[in-house]
Amino acid sequence: RATLRAADRLGSEHPPAAAAEPHQRFVAAFRSLARILQTAIDARNRSDFTQLRRIGRRLSSGEFSRPIVDAARQIDSSLQTS
C-alpha cells in the first residue's frame, strides 16, 4: 500500500512542462510496481509459492525497476535543460 500511496502522491504533483511526459511514465511505472507487489502479498497470504517465485523472477529481471530509473533520468535531464 505504501508504494501505491507514493505513486498517488507523485501523480498529484504538477512538474514543469519539460518533465511532464517522463513524470507520467514514472508514476505509471510506480503504479505497476505497486500492483505486482500487491500480487506478491496476495500470493504469500495464499501460500502460493509458485506464484511468488514467478513474481520474484519478474522483479529481479528489472521489468519494474528499469522503467522507473529510465523515467527518473529523463526527468532529471529535462529539468537540467529547462
N, C-alpha and C positions, 0 to 999 in steps of 0.2 A: 504493500500500500504506500510505503514511503516513496518508492520510485514513481508511482503514478501521481502522488501529490506533487512531487518535484516537477514532473512533466506538466502537470496542470498549472503550476506556478510559472514555469518557464513559458508556457503557452499564453499566459495572460500578459506577458511583457510585450512591449512595443519597441523593437530595436530600430535603429536608424535604417532608412530605406536601403542602403547598400548591403545591409546584413539581413534583410527581411526574408529572402528566399532560403539562404542556408539556415537561418533560425527556424523556419518552418520544418525543414528536414531534420534539424537537431531535435526538435520537440517530437516529431513523428517517430524518430529512432528511439527516443527515450520511452515513448508510449509502447512501442514494440517490445522493448526490453521489459517493461512493466508487465505486459501480457504474458511473456514467456516465463517470467519469474513467478507469476501467479499460477501458471500451469504447473510449474515445478512444485510449488507449495501444495497445490491440489493433489498432485500425483503422490507426494510424500504422505499426505494425510490419508490417502487410499492404500498406502504401502505398495504403490505401483512402481517397482524398482526398474522395470524395463523402460517405462516412460521417463523416469528420472535419468537413466543412462543416456537415452536418446536426447533429452534436453541438455544434459551435460556436454555431449558431443557438439551440439549446436552452439552452445555458449563458448566452448573452447575453440571453436572454429573461427571466431571473430565475426560471425554473421551479425551479431548485435552491436559489438563494440566498434567495429570498423566504421559504420555509418555515423556514429556519434562523434568519433575522432575526426573523420573527414569533414563533417559539417562544422565542428568547432574550429578546425583550422581555417576553413573558408570564412567563418565569422571573424576570426582574428585578422585574417588578411584583408577582408573588406573594411574593417574598422580602421586599420592602419593606413589605408589609402583614402579614407574619407576626409 
